[in-house]
Amino acid sequence: MAQEKKNQKLLENDKGAGHGSLFLDSLVAFHAFQYSGKQPGFAFSDEGERSSCHELLAIIGAEHEKFGFDLGTLRPLRYEQIAELLHGIAERFDWDKVMEGDNIIGLVQGKQSISLEPGGQLELSGAPVETLHQTCAEINSHLSQVKSVAEKMGVGFLGIGFQPKCEIEDIPIIPKARFGIIRKYWPQVGSLARDVMYRTCTVQVNLDFSSELDMIRKFRASLALQPIATALFANSPFTEGKPNGHLSMRSHSWTDADNNRTGMIPFVFDHSFGFERYVDYALDVPMICVYRRKNYIDCSGMSFRDFMAGKLPILPGEYPTLNDWENHLTTVYPEVRLKRFLEMRGADAGPLGMLHALPAFWVVGLLYDEVSLQNVLDFIADWTPEERQTLRDKVPKTGLDTPFRGRLLRHVAEKVIKWAKDGLERRGLEESVYLKELEEVGKTGMTSAEKLLLMYHGKWGQNVDPIFQELLLKADFHGTSIVSSRV
């Protein structure tokens, strides 16, 4: 009874809440009653209660991944090199180390974090901020810090969506217990799952929502347009030193990684869609692991619904906390993901200008401007599920040249980029400068992937090695000098 009162109190405290994060957490608590019969469903730890009442105050959160490589051999970094880099950044720039046993696996500084992906990809998860100038300054600062330590080690970082040269067997094993479980499970459910884990990098942006209706509108707009973002940001045309037949091999890899947890989730466009429907979807995604007593426990393929009922075979009689639910949501990978925020997942990692362009395109330009958002919703209103899925299937290979309704997708992209620019200009913060490179892609129809292929067949003499200098990530404080006057 005491547990039920805690759940009910959370729901009552959230009546009329403005932030999607509060509403979503309350809905999860509600579903605890719905799916667990007489049992309380969620066992609220102190940490879980703090998490559930967290209020997301800022509006833009950018993330990007990058491949580390040895400047001399072009080979991927060994874990020992990655660990040395992380220790160096922590000690020189006052980051807190995240350890798993004796192994360093990440860094934290305020609301920023640096983490490792299964193939040693280095990821920056930026702090939630209010302007593009702030998020772009944060990216520049991060790259500057990384470079200052990496250069002395003979190490560089590559801004691309798919590892262009090495085989999977050359990728280092990162000593994170969670990754060990994923390495065992994922290849059983998708032929390209190992590629996703070890050889892909992305740039993402997260945005908040103010209500369930606001979430629905933004979810539908961003999900329908996600293939357009994939086409515009396509930057992964090579595999193991040769053209792979795709402009975005990263995006293609997700088409057979694990269909239970990926894809275009068409139910988002149903009239009945809302928080409850997404929770139902996530509950049916097979689990991968849970964290208990400082250890990750393999529960791959098991049901979160069983967990809610206290019937998880590996933990009989135990119920999930809200932290368990949030961790489970991180193992769900649709093209747009709902957690405490909406996460745009369709773009390849790329050079600095494109890292800046993604949040400019999605968050501020399209989805945080009411006029632009409504333009998108009106534009996609009659798109069929088959059309949306066809775009998702074809774009990784044909990009902006994908046929759509009697035209090429590049013409749709030009229209959408214009809406994004108009939205940025209406904010009056001089942020449209960050769309410059994306505007050029839309105008010419020439993506980064296509430029790389031209160089490969031309001045590179069908040798992929020059790409490591072409796409070497560097901070650029001069090219974005407007940042300093706005942060």
C-alpha positions in Angstrom: 0.0 0.0 0.0 2.8 2.4 0.8 4.3 1.7 -2.6 1.0 2.5 -4.3 0.7 5.8 -2.5 4.2 6.8 -3.8 3.1 6.0 -7.4 -0.2 7.9 -6.9 1.6 10.9 -5.4 3.8 11.2 -8.4 0.8 11.1 -10.7 -1.1 13.7 -8.6 2.0 16.0 -8.4 2.2 16.0 -12.2 -1.3 17.2 -13.1 -0.9 20.0 -15.5 2.9 19.6 -15.8 4.3 21.5 -18.7 7.4 19.4 -19.5 7.2 16.2 -21.5 9.7 14.5 -19.1 7.4 14.9 -16.1 4.4 13.7 -18.0 6.2 10.7 -19.5 7.5 9.6 -16.1 4.1 9.9 -14.6 2.6 7.9 -17.4 5.2 5.2 -16.8 4.1 5.1 -13.1 0.5 4.8 -14.3 1.3 1.9 -16.5 2.9 0.2 -13.5 -0.6 -0.2 -12.1 -2.1 -1.2 -15.5 0.3 -4.0 -16.3 1.2 -5.5 -13.0 -2.2 -6.4 -11.5 -2.2 -5.9 -7.8 1.6 -5.5 -7.6 3.0 -2.0 -7.5 4.9 -2.6 -10.8 7.8 -0.2 -10.0 9.9 -0.3 -6.9 10.9 3.3 -6.4 14.4 3.7 -5.1 15.5 7.1 -3.9 17.5 7.5 -7.1 14.4 6.5 -9.1 12.3 9.1 -7.4 14.8 11.9 -8.1 15.0 10.7 -11.6 11.3 10.7 -12.1 10.9 14.3 -10.8 13.8 15.7 -12.9 12.8 18.7 -14.9 14.5 19.3 -18.2 15.0 23.0 -18.3 16.9 23.6 -21.5 15.9 22.9 -25.1 18.8 21.7 -27.3 21.1 18.7 -26.6 23.6 17.7 -29.3 25.5 14.4 -29.5 28.1 13.1 -31.9 30.4 10.2 -32.3 33.8 9.9 -34.1 36.3 7.2 -34.9 39.8 7.4 -33.3 42.7 6.3 -35.4 46.5 6.2 -35.3 47.8 9.0 -37.5 50.7 6.8 -38.7 49.0 3.5 -39.5 45.4 4.7 -39.9 44.4 1.7 -37.7 41.7 2.0 -35.1 42.8 2.8 -31.6 43.4 0.1 -29.1 41.6 0.4 -25.8 44.8 1.2 -24.1 45.2 4.3 -26.4 41.6 5.3 -25.7 42.1 5.0 -22.0 45.3 7.1 -22.2 43.3 9.8 -24.1 40.5 9.8 -21.5 42.9 10.1 -18.6 44.7 12.9 -20.4 41.5 14.9 -21.0 40.3 14.4 -17.5 43.6 15.5 -15.9 44.2 18.5 -18.2 40.6 19.8 -18.4 39.1 18.8 -15.0 36.7 16.1 -16.1 35.5 13.5 -13.7 36.4 9.9 -14.7 33.8 7.2 -15.1 35.3 3.9 -14.1 34.1 0.3 -14.4 36.4 -1.7 -12.1 39.9 -0.6 -13.1 38.9 0.5 -16.6 38.1 4.1 -17.6 35.0 4.1 -19.8 34.0 7.8 -19.9 34.1 11.3 -18.5 31.7 13.7 -16.9 31.8 17.5 -16.5 28.7 19.2 -15.3 25.9 18.1 -17.7 28.3 17.1 -20.5 29.6 13.5 -20.8 32.1 11.7 -23.0 31.4 8.0 -23.5 32.6 5.0 -25.5 30.6 3.0 -28.0 31.2 -0.7 -28.6 33.8 -0.2 -31.3 35.7 2.5 -29.4 33.8 5.4 -31.0 34.2 8.5 -28.8 30.8 10.2 -28.1 30.2 13.7 -26.8 26.8 14.1 -25.2 26.4 17.9 -24.8 24.7 19.7 -22.0 21.2 20.9 -22.7 21.4 24.6 -23.8 19.2 27.3 -25.2 20.9 28.5 -28.4 22.8 27.1 -31.3 25.7 29.4 -30.5 26.1 27.6 -27.2 25.9 24.1 -28.6 28.3 24.8 -31.4 30.7 26.5 -29.0 30.5 23.4 -26.8 31.3 21.1 -29.8 34.3 23.3 -30.7 35.6 23.3 -27.2 35.3 19.5 -27.0 37.2 19.0 -30.3 39.9 21.4 -29.2 40.4 19.5 -25.9 40.5 16.2 -27.6 43.0 17.4 -30.2 45.3 18.9 -27.6 45.7 15.5 -26.0 45.4 13.3 -29.1 48.0 15.1 -31.2 50.7 14.3 -28.6 49.7 10.7 -28.8 49.8 10.6 -32.6 46.0 10.1 -32.7 43.3 11.7 -34.8 39.5 11.5 -35.1 37.5 10.9 -38.2 34.1 12.5 -38.9 32.3 9.9 -41.0 29.3 7.6 -40.7 31.0 4.3 -41.3 34.5 3.0 -40.7 36.0 3.3 -44.2 39.0 1.0 -44.1 39.3 -1.7 -41.4 37.5 -5.0 -41.0 35.4 -5.8 -38.0 38.1 -8.1 -36.7 40.4 -5.0 -36.4 38.0 -3.2 -34.1 39.1 -3.1 -30.4 37.1 -4.7 -27.7 36.0 -2.1 -25.2 35.9 -3.6 -21.6 32.4 -2.6 -20.7 30.2 -5.4 -19.2 27.1 -4.1 -20.9 28.8 -4.3 -24.3 29.7 -8.0 -23.6 26.0 -8.8 -23.3 25.2 -6.9 -26.5 28.0 -8.5 -28.4 26.6 -11.9 -27.6 22.9 -11.1 -28.3 22.7 -8.7 -31.2 24.3 -10.7 -33.9 21.7 -13.4 -33.3 18.9 -11.0 -34.3 20.3 -9.0 -37.2 22.9 -9.8 -39.9 24.2 -6.2 -39.8 24.1 -5.7 -36.0 27.9 -6.1 -35.7 28.4 -3.3 -38.2 26.1 -1.0 -36.3 28.0 -1.7 -33.1 31.5 -1.5 -34.3 31.6 0.5 -37.5 29.0 3.3 -37.4 29.0 6.9 -36.1 26.2 9.3 -35.9 25.3 12.9 -35.1 22.1 13.4 -33.1 20.1 16.1 -31.5 17.5 16.0 -28.7 14.6 18.3 -28.2 12.0 18.8 -25.5 8.3 19.0 -25.8 5.7 20.9 -23.7 2.8 18.5 -23.7 1.6 15.2 -25.2 0.1 17.0 -28.2 3.3 18.8 -28.7 5.2 15.6 -28.6 2.9 14.0 -31.2 3.2 16.8 -33.6 7.0 16.9 -33.4 7.3 13.1 -33.5 5.3 12.9 -36.7 7.1 15.7 -38.4 10.5 14.5 -37.6 9.8 10.8 -38.3 8.4 11.6 -41.7 11.4 13.8 -42.6 14.0 11.5 -41.1 14.9 10.0 -44.5 15.5 13.5 -45.9 18.0 14.1 -43.1 19.6 10.8 -43.9 20.0 11.9 -47.5 21.3 15.4 -46.7 23.9 14.1 -44.2 24.9 11.0 -46.1 28.6 10.5 -45.4 29.5 6.8 -45.4 30.2 5.4 -48.9 33.2 3.2 -48.1 33.6 -0.2 -46.5 37.0 -1.9 -46.1 38.7 0.5 -48.5 36.2 0.3 -51.3 32.9 1.9 -52.4 30.1 0.0 -50.7 27.2 0.9 -53.1 25.5 3.2 -50.6 25.8 6.9 -49.8 24.9 6.1 -46.1 26.1 2.6 -45.2 25.5 3.6 -41.6 21.8 4.0 -42.3 21.6 0.9 -44.4 23.2 -1.1 -41.5 20.2 -0.3 -39.3 17.8 -2.0 -41.7 18.9 -5.4 -40.5 20.2 -4.8 -37.0 17.2 -5.9 -34.9 13.8 -5.2 -36.5 12.1 -5.5 -33.0 13.7 -2.3 -31.9 14.4 -0.3 -35.1 12.6 1.3 -38.0 10.0 3.9 -38.9 7.3 2.7 -36.3 4.2 3.6 -38.4 1.9 3.6 -35.4 3.2 7.2 -34.6 0.8 8.4 -37.4 -2.3 6.6 -36.0 -5.0 8.8 -34.6 -4.7 7.0 -31.3 -1.0 7.7 -30.9 0.3 9.2 -27.6 2.5 8.4 -24.7 0.6 5.3 -23.8 1.0 3.8 -27.3 4.8 4.4 -27.2 5.0 2.8 -23.8 3.1 -0.3 -25.1 5.6 -0.5 -28.0 8.6 -0.2 -25.8 7.3 -2.8 -23.4 7.2 -5.3 -26.3 10.8 -4.7 -27.3 12.9 -7.6 -25.9 15.1 -6.7 -23.0 18.9 -6.9 -23.2 20.2 -6.4 -19.6 19.5 -4.9 -16.2 21.8 -3.3 -13.7 21.8 -4.8 -10.2 24.4 -4.7 -7.3 26.9 -2.9 -9.6 26.7 -5.6 -12.2 24.9 -6.0 -15.6 22.8 -9.1 -15.7 22.0 -10.7 -19.1 18.3 -10.8 -19.7 18.5 -10.7 -23.5 15.2 -11.6 -25.2 13.2 -11.5 -22.0 10.0 -9.4 -21.5 9.8 -6.1 -19.7 6.1 -7.0 -19.1 7.2 -10.0 -17.2 9.6 -7.8 -15.2 6.7 -5.5 -14.4 4.8 -8.5 -13.0 7.8 -9.7 -11.0 8.2 -12.7 -13.2 11.5 -12.0 -14.9 13.2 -15.5 -15.0 16.6 -14.1 -14.1 15.3 -11.9 -11.2 12.1 -13.7 -9.9 10.1 -11.6 -7.5 11.9 -8.4 -8.3 10.2 -5.3 -9.9 11.8 -2.7 -12.1 12.6 0.8 -10.9 12.1 3.9 -13.1 15.9 3.7 -13.8 15.4 0.2 -15.2 12.7 1.6 -17.5 14.8 4.4 -18.7 17.7 2.0 -19.3 15.4 -0.2 -21.3 14.4 2.8 -23.4 18.0 3.3 -24.4 17.9 -0.2 -26.1 15.1 0.9 -28.4 16.4 2.4 -31.7 13.7 3.7 -34.0 14.6 6.5 -36.4 13.2 8.9 -33.9 13.3 7.9 -30.2 11.1 9.0 -27.3 12.7 9.1 -23.9 12.6 12.2 -21.7 13.0 14.0 -25.0 12.7 13.3 -28.7 16.0 12.1 -30.3 16.7 12.5 -34.0 18.7 9.5 -35.1 18.8 9.6 -39.0 22.1 11.4 -39.8 25.7 10.2 -40.4 28.5 11.8 -38.5 30.5 14.2 -40.5 32.8 17.2 -40.6 32.4 20.1 -38.2 30.0 22.2 -40.3 27.6 19.3 -40.5 27.8 18.7 -36.7 26.7 22.2 -36.3 24.0 21.9 -39.1 22.0 19.1 -37.6 20.7 20.9 -34.5 20.1 24.0 -36.7 18.1 22.0 -39.1 15.9 20.0 -36.8 15.5 21.7 -33.5 15.6 25.4 -33.9 14.7 25.7 -37.5 11.9 23.2 -38.0 10.5 21.9 -34.7 10.8 24.8 -32.3 9.3 27.3 -34.8 5.5 27.0 -35.0 5.2 28.2 -38.6 7.8 25.8 -39.9 6.5 22.9 -37.8 2.9 23.5 -39.2 4.3 23.7 -42.7 5.9 20.3 -42.3 2.8 18.8 -40.8 0.6 20.1 -43.7 3.2 18.9 -46.2 3.4 15.3 -44.9 -0.3 15.0 -44.0 -1.2 12.7 -47.0 2.1 10.7 -47.1 1.2 7.0 -46.8 3.0 4.5 -44.6 4.2 2.8 -47.8 5.7 6.1 -49.1 7.5 6.7 -45.8 8.9 3.2 -45.7 10.0 3.3 -49.3 12.0 6.5 -48.6 13.6 4.8 -45.6 14.5 1.8 -47.7 15.9 3.6 -50.7 17.6 6.7 -49.4 20.7 5.0 -48.0 21.6 4.0 -51.5 20.2 6.8 -53.7 20.2 9.7 -51.4 18.8 13.0 -52.7 18.3 11.3 -56.1 15.6 9.1 -54.7 12.3 9.5 -56.7 9.4 10.7 -54.7 6.0 11.7 -56.1 7.2 12.3 -59.6 10.2 14.4 -58.5 13.6 13.8 -56.9 13.9 14.0 -53.1 16.4 16.9 -53.5 13.5 19.1 -54.4 11.7 18.2 -51.2 14.9 18.7 -49.3 15.3 22.3 -50.7 11.8 23.2 -49.5 12.5 21.8 -46.0 15.8 23.5 -45.7 14.1 26.8 -46.6 11.6 26.3 -43.8 14.4 25.6 -41.4 16.2 28.7 -42.4 13.0 30.8 -42.1 12.5 29.4 -38.6 16.0 30.3 -37.6 15.7 33.8 -38.9 12.4 34.3 -37.0 14.3 33.7 -33.7 16.4 36.7 -34.4 19.6 35.2 -32.9 21.7 35.1 -36.1 21.7 31.3 -36.0 21.1 30.6 -39.7 24.8 30.8 -40.3 24.9 27.1 -39.1 22.8 26.0 -42.1 25.3 27.3 -44.7 26.8 23.9 -45.5 23.5 22.2 -45.6 22.1 24.8 -47.9 24.9 24.1 -50.3 24.0 20.4 -50.3 20.4 21.2 -51.0 21.3 23.6 -53.8 23.8 21.4 -55.6 22.3 18.0 -54.7 25.9 16.9 -53.9 26.3 15.2 -50.5 29.5 14.6 -48.6 29.3 11.0 -49.7 29.2 11.9 -53.4 32.1 14.3 -53.0 34.2 11.6 -51.4 33.4 9.2 -54.2 34.4 11.8 -56.8 37.8 12.2 -55.0 38.2 8.5 -54.6 37.8 7.9 -58.4 39.7 11.0 -59.2 42.7 12.6 -57.4 42.9 9.8 -54.7 43.5 7.2 -57.4 41.0 4.7 -55.9 42.8 4.8 -52.5 40.7 5.5 -49.5 43.6 6.5 -47.2 43.3 10.3 -48.0 39.9 10.4 -46.3 41.6 10.3 -43.0 43.0 13.8 -43.6 40.0 15.0 -45.6 37.6 14.3 -42.7 40.0 14.8 -39.8 37.9 16.6 -37.1 39.3 19.9 -35.9 37.8 22.8 -33.9 37.1 25.9 -35.9 36.7 29.0 -33.7 37.3 31.4 -36.6 34.7 29.9 -38.9 32.1 30.4 -36.2 33.3 33.6 -34.7 29.7 34.7 -34.1 29.6 32.1 -31.3 31.7 34.2 -28.9 29.3 37.1 -29.0 26.3 35.0 -28.2 27.4 32.7 -25.4 
